[in-house]
Amino acid sequence: MSRLITDEEITRQLGSLPGWRRDGDSLVASYEAPDFPAAVQLIVDVGDQAEQMGHHPDVDLRWKVTHWRLSTHSAGGLTQLDIELAHLISQAAARLAAVVTKSP
């Protein structure tokens, strides 16, 4: 099991994750894709990587906007896996020209 990361580690690492913020024991971000197919492709791309990691995000799709929530439920909070997955989501979003938008 991954260890929980400290508040200091979370704050520091969020500095390299524009658009991501902490919400309790989760990291959250939203991305607006150019169109609905691109938003679906973002979920598919991240889904493949998440499956390889064995670490799965909570994701919500509303037309062309995806909302992401990351937490390591088995550890009861945030671990390095959540930070790594946030980076993968950000990179996949950039490849698809999806931009950060306000989280709900």
N, CA, C and O of each residue as an XYZ file, in Angstrom:
416
protein
N       0.841     -1.176      0.000
C       0.000      0.000      0.000
C       0.886      1.240      0.000
O       1.908      1.278      0.686
N       0.497      2.253     -0.768
C       1.221      3.519     -0.790
C       0.987      4.272      0.505
O      -0.081      4.184      1.110
N       2.005      5.014      0.920
C       1.862      5.797      2.148
C       1.171      7.128      1.846
O       1.279      7.669      0.746
N       0.464      7.634      2.845
C      -0.142      8.953      2.713
C       0.963      9.993      2.603
O       1.988      9.890      3.277
N       0.757     10.991      1.758
C       1.737     12.069      1.663
C       1.301     13.205      2.585
O       0.114     13.383      2.859
N       2.279     13.962      3.053
C       2.016     15.020      4.029
C       1.382     16.234      3.361
O       1.422     16.382      2.140
N       0.796     17.099      4.185
C       0.221     18.343      3.675
C       1.282     19.157      2.939
O       1.007     19.739      1.890
N       2.475     19.194      3.484
C       3.572     19.934      2.853
C       3.903     19.339      1.478
O       4.084     20.077      0.510
N       3.980     18.026      1.397
C       4.256     17.374      0.109
C       3.148     17.652     -0.905
O       3.424     17.892     -2.081
N       1.906     17.622     -0.453
C       0.783     17.895     -1.348
C       0.879     19.310     -1.887
O       0.779     19.525     -3.095
N       1.072     20.271     -1.002
C       1.163     21.669     -1.417
C       2.301     21.878     -2.401
O       2.132     22.555     -3.415
N       3.447     21.307     -2.109
C       4.616     21.462     -2.986
C       4.345     20.855     -4.360
O       4.644     21.469     -5.385
N       3.787     19.667     -4.378
C       3.582     18.983     -5.651
C       2.439     19.592     -6.467
O       2.446     19.507     -7.695
N       1.469     20.198     -5.807
C       0.417     20.887     -6.547
C       0.969     22.091     -7.318
O       0.353     22.552     -8.278
N       2.121     22.590     -6.895
C       2.764     23.696     -7.604
C       3.116     23.351     -9.038
O       3.231     24.247     -9.875
N       3.288     22.078     -9.339
C       3.610     21.663    -10.708
C       2.398     21.046    -11.413
O       2.541     20.376    -12.435
N       1.204     21.280    -10.856
C      -0.030     20.748    -11.433
C      -1.068     21.868    -11.588
O      -2.043     21.913    -10.839
N      -0.864     22.766    -12.551
C      -1.822     23.861    -12.739
C      -3.240     23.328    -12.965
O      -3.457     22.381    -13.721
N      -4.187     23.961    -12.290
C      -5.585     23.564    -12.431
C      -6.045     22.541    -11.418
O      -7.246     22.338    -11.243
N      -5.109     21.895    -10.751
C      -5.463     20.913     -9.720
C      -5.496     21.601     -8.371
O      -4.700     22.499     -8.095
N      -6.434     21.166     -7.528
C      -6.503     21.688     -6.162
C      -6.892     20.566     -5.216
O      -7.412     19.524     -5.617
N      -6.623     20.816     -3.970
C      -6.989     19.843     -2.945
C      -8.404     20.123     -2.483
O      -8.788     21.276     -2.284
N      -9.171     19.071     -2.316
C     -10.513     19.152     -1.766
C     -10.611     18.046     -0.725
O     -10.973     16.914     -1.046
N     -10.291     18.373      0.516
C     -10.278     17.371      1.581
C      -9.206     16.330      1.330
O      -8.025     16.666      1.234
N      -9.598     15.080      1.224
C      -8.664     13.989      0.988
C      -8.574     13.618     -0.491
O      -8.226     12.487     -0.832
N      -8.890     14.569     -1.362
C      -8.865     14.320     -2.802
C      -8.162     15.454     -3.537
O      -8.041     16.569     -3.028
N      -7.705     15.145     -4.742
C      -7.260     16.150     -5.692
C      -8.349     16.258     -6.748
O      -8.888     15.240     -7.183
N      -8.680     17.473     -7.167
C      -9.732     17.662     -8.160
C      -9.272     18.627     -9.241
O      -8.484     19.540     -8.996
N      -9.789     18.396    -10.449
C      -9.557     19.296    -11.581
C     -10.636     19.040    -12.613
O     -11.251     17.974    -12.641
N     -10.858     20.031    -13.460
C     -11.799     19.910    -14.566
C     -11.124     20.382    -15.837
O     -10.354     21.343    -15.827
N     -11.421     19.695    -16.937
C     -10.858     20.034    -18.241
C     -11.976     20.141    -19.267
O     -12.858     19.286    -19.340
N     -11.922     21.210    -20.058
C     -12.858     21.378    -21.161
C     -12.149     21.015    -22.456
O     -11.149     21.631    -22.826
N     -12.670     20.022    -23.130
C     -12.111     19.567    -24.405
C     -12.739     20.375    -25.546
O     -13.762     21.031    -25.351
N     -12.131     20.327    -26.728
C     -12.684     21.062    -27.856
C     -14.093     20.603    -28.246
O     -14.894     21.400    -28.734
N     -14.391     19.323    -28.030
C     -15.701     18.788    -28.383
C     -15.949     17.508    -27.586
O     -15.071     17.028    -26.869
N     -17.153     16.968    -27.723
C     -17.527     15.773    -26.971
C     -16.624     14.574    -27.284
O     -16.183     13.898    -26.354
N     -16.331     14.284    -28.574
C     -15.448     13.137    -28.840
C     -14.066     13.272    -28.185
O     -13.497     12.279    -27.733
N     -13.534     14.478    -28.135
C     -12.226     14.668    -27.487
C     -12.326     14.428    -25.982
O     -11.404     13.877    -25.381
N     -13.434     14.836    -25.374
C     -13.624     14.593    -23.940
C     -13.703     13.096    -23.653
O     -13.126     12.609    -22.681
N     -14.420     12.378    -24.506
C     -14.513     10.921    -24.350
C     -13.135     10.292    -24.551
O     -12.758      9.379    -23.816
N     -12.382     10.773    -25.538
C     -11.045     10.231    -25.793
C     -10.128     10.465    -24.594
O      -9.304      9.612    -24.266
N     -10.269     11.615    -23.942
C      -9.475     11.884    -22.745
C      -9.750     10.826    -21.679
O      -8.823     10.318    -21.048
N     -11.003     10.504    -21.485
C     -11.349      9.480    -20.490
C     -10.779      8.126    -20.891
O     -10.263      7.396    -20.045
N     -10.866      7.787    -22.168
C     -10.332      6.511    -22.644
C      -8.815      6.457    -22.447
O      -8.281      5.463    -21.954
N      -8.131      7.529    -22.836
C      -6.668      7.556    -22.707
C      -6.236      7.419    -21.250
O      -5.335      6.643    -20.929
N      -6.882      8.175    -20.381
C      -6.543      8.104    -18.955
C      -6.937      6.743    -18.390
O      -6.221      6.184    -17.561
N      -8.064      6.214    -18.831
C      -8.507      4.909    -18.354
C      -7.492      3.821    -18.629
O      -7.254      2.959    -17.783
N      -6.890      3.857    -19.814
C      -5.863      2.868    -20.146
C      -4.658      2.992    -19.217
O      -4.140      1.989    -18.727
N      -4.219      4.218    -18.976
C      -3.058      4.425    -18.100
C      -3.396      4.075    -16.652
O      -2.583      3.478    -15.946
N      -4.589      4.447    -16.216
C      -5.003      4.151    -14.840
C      -5.069      2.645    -14.609
O      -4.686      2.150    -13.549
N      -5.557      1.930    -15.608
C      -5.632      0.473    -15.485
C      -4.241     -0.131    -15.337
O      -4.038     -1.047    -14.540
N      -3.285      0.384    -16.107
C      -1.904     -0.100    -16.003
C      -1.320      0.196    -14.630
O      -0.533     -0.592    -14.106
N      -1.705      1.337    -14.041
C      -1.223      1.714    -12.716
C      -1.945      0.949    -11.605
O      -1.432      0.830    -10.492
N      -3.124      0.438    -11.911
C      -3.953     -0.166    -10.863
C      -4.506      0.885     -9.928
O      -4.751      0.617     -8.752
N      -4.705      2.093    -10.457
C      -5.171      3.228     -9.645
C      -6.179      4.006    -10.483
O      -5.825      4.552    -11.528
N      -7.413      4.060    -10.042
C      -8.494      4.542    -10.891
C      -9.127      5.826    -10.361
O      -9.446      5.922     -9.176
N      -9.307      6.815    -11.241
C      -9.912      8.074    -10.825
C     -11.433      7.993    -10.819
O     -12.026      7.126    -11.461
N     -12.045      8.899    -10.094
C     -13.470      9.147    -10.247
C     -13.565     10.218    -11.322
O     -12.886     11.241    -11.240
N     -14.403      9.991    -12.331
C     -14.510     10.945    -13.435
C     -15.971     11.139    -13.791
O     -16.772     10.205    -13.761
N     -16.293     12.378    -14.130
C     -17.638     12.749    -14.515
C     -17.545     13.496    -15.846
O     -16.715     14.392    -15.998
N     -18.382     13.136    -16.793
C     -18.396     13.767    -18.114
C     -19.695     14.525    -18.290
O     -20.779     13.958    -18.148
N     -19.586     15.801    -18.598
C     -20.730     16.666    -18.889
C     -20.446     17.373    -20.200
O     -19.704     18.355    -20.238
N     -21.036     16.873    -21.271
C     -20.830     17.325    -22.637
C     -19.352     17.268    -22.952
O     -18.828     16.175    -23.164
N     -18.653     18.391    -22.994
C     -17.233     18.339    -23.349
C     -16.322     18.651    -22.166
O     -15.134     18.922    -22.345
N     -16.882     18.613    -20.955
C     -16.107     18.896    -19.744
C     -15.995     17.629    -18.905
O     -16.988     16.957    -18.626
N     -14.763     17.321    -18.511
C     -14.522     16.192    -17.610
C     -14.124     16.734    -16.245
O     -13.340     17.678    -16.144
N     -14.661     16.137    -15.213
C     -14.329     16.490    -13.832
C     -13.647     15.267    -13.211
O     -14.164     14.152    -13.278
N     -12.493     15.496    -12.614
C     -11.666     14.413    -12.069
C     -11.524     14.553    -10.570
O     -11.374     15.661    -10.053
N     -11.572     13.426     -9.866
C     -11.341     13.377     -8.414
C     -10.437     12.186     -8.135
O     -10.744     11.052     -8.504
N      -9.316     12.466     -7.475
C      -8.319     11.432     -7.188
C      -8.130     11.290     -5.686
O      -8.018     12.284     -4.968
N      -8.094     10.069     -5.226
C      -7.815      9.749     -3.831
C      -7.467      8.271     -3.766
O      -7.963      7.473     -4.561
N      -6.622      7.915     -2.827
C      -6.293      6.507     -2.640
C      -7.156      5.996     -1.502
O      -6.790      6.090     -0.331
N      -8.311      5.454     -1.868
C      -9.287      5.037     -0.870
C      -8.716      4.011      0.101
O      -9.016      4.053      1.295
N      -7.898      3.092     -0.401
C      -7.345      2.050      0.470
C      -6.397      2.611      1.520
O      -6.198      1.996      2.568
N      -5.807      3.786      1.245
C      -4.903      4.409      2.207
C      -5.611      5.475      3.037
O      -5.067      5.957      4.031
N      -6.815      5.840      2.631
C      -7.574      6.831      3.382
C      -7.165      8.261      3.118
O      -7.297      9.114      3.996
N      -6.667      8.542      1.921
C      -6.267      9.916      1.606
C      -5.430      9.981      0.347
O      -5.615      9.193     -0.580
N      -4.517     10.920      0.325
C      -3.697     11.166     -0.862
C      -2.337     10.493     -0.752
O      -1.664     10.558      0.277
N      -1.953      9.839     -1.855
C      -0.640      9.199     -1.943
C       0.049      9.686     -3.218
O      -0.525     10.440     -4.004
N       1.268      9.247     -3.400
C       2.014      9.620     -4.593
C       1.321      9.121     -5.862
O       1.481      9.720     -6.925
N       0.565      8.049     -5.766
C      -0.192      7.562     -6.919
C      -1.154      8.622     -7.441
O      -1.335      8.751     -8.652
N      -1.770      9.378     -6.546
C      -2.694     10.428     -6.959
C      -1.966     11.554     -7.688
O      -2.466     12.088     -8.678
N      -0.793     11.905     -7.196
C       0.019     12.937     -7.861
C       0.425     12.457     -9.251
O       0.322     13.206    -10.222
N       0.883     11.224     -9.346
C       1.301     10.683    -10.642
C       0.136     10.640    -11.623
O       0.295     10.980    -12.795
N      -1.032     10.222    -11.148
C      -2.188     10.158    -12.029
C      -2.633     11.559    -12.451
O      -3.058     11.751    -13.590
N      -2.542     12.526    -11.561
C      -2.882     13.910    -11.927
C      -1.973     14.402    -13.054
O      -2.436     15.062    -13.983
N      -0.683     14.082    -12.973
C       0.242     14.460    -14.049
C      -0.155     13.775    -15.363
O      -0.151     14.411    -16.417
N      -0.493     12.502    -15.306
C      -0.901     11.789    -16.526
C      -2.165     12.394    -17.130
O      -2.266     12.532    -18.349
N      -3.120     12.751    -16.290
C      -4.354     13.372    -16.778
C      -4.040     14.715    -17.428
O      -4.558     15.019    -18.503
N      -3.199     15.517    -16.786
C      -2.817     16.819    -17.343
C      -2.137     16.671    -18.697
O      -2.411     17.433    -19.624
N      -1.258     15.698    -18.805
C      -0.547     15.470    -20.074
C      -1.505     14.991    -21.164
O      -1.421     15.447    -22.304
N      -2.401     14.090    -20.828
C      -3.384     13.598    -21.804
C      -4.304     14.730    -22.244
O      -4.646     14.832    -23.422
N      -4.704     15.577    -21.305
C      -5.555     16.717    -21.641
C      -4.835     17.654    -22.604
O      -5.434     18.124    -23.571
N      -3.572     17.927    -22.356
C      -2.805     18.814    -23.234
C      -2.712     18.244    -24.644
O      -2.840     18.986    -25.619
N      -2.490     16.943    -24.765
C      -2.412     16.305    -26.093
C      -3.711     16.470    -26.876
O      -3.694     16.537    -28.105
N      -4.823     16.535    -26.174
C      -6.139     16.640    -26.816
C      -6.658     18.075    -26.852
O      -7.819     18.309    -27.188
N      -5.806     19.031    -26.510
C      -6.160     20.456    -26.491
C      -7.291     20.770    -25.528
O      -8.055     21.709    -25.749
N      -7.404     19.987    -24.457
C      -8.374     20.279    -23.395
C      -7.726     21.261    -22.431
O      -6.542     21.142    -22.115
N      -8.498     22.222    -21.970
C      -7.974     23.262    -21.085
C      -8.632     23.190    -19.728
O      -9.776     22.755    -19.595
N      -7.895     23.621    -18.723
C      -8.411     23.652    -17.358
C      -9.609     24.584    -17.315
O      -9.595     25.672    -17.890
N     -10.624     24.142    -16.636
C     -11.800     24.974    -16.404
C     -12.151     24.890    -14.928
O     -11.598     24.061    -14.206
N     -13.040     25.718    -14.486
C     -13.375     25.742    -13.070
C     -14.048     24.448    -12.624
O     -14.983     23.963    -13.261
N     -13.551     23.899    -11.514
C     -14.159     22.695    -10.926
C     -15.469     23.068    -10.265
O     -15.625     24.183     -9.768
N     -16.416     22.133    -10.257
C     -17.706     22.419     -9.583
C     -17.534     22.520     -8.076
O     -18.506     22.754     -7.359
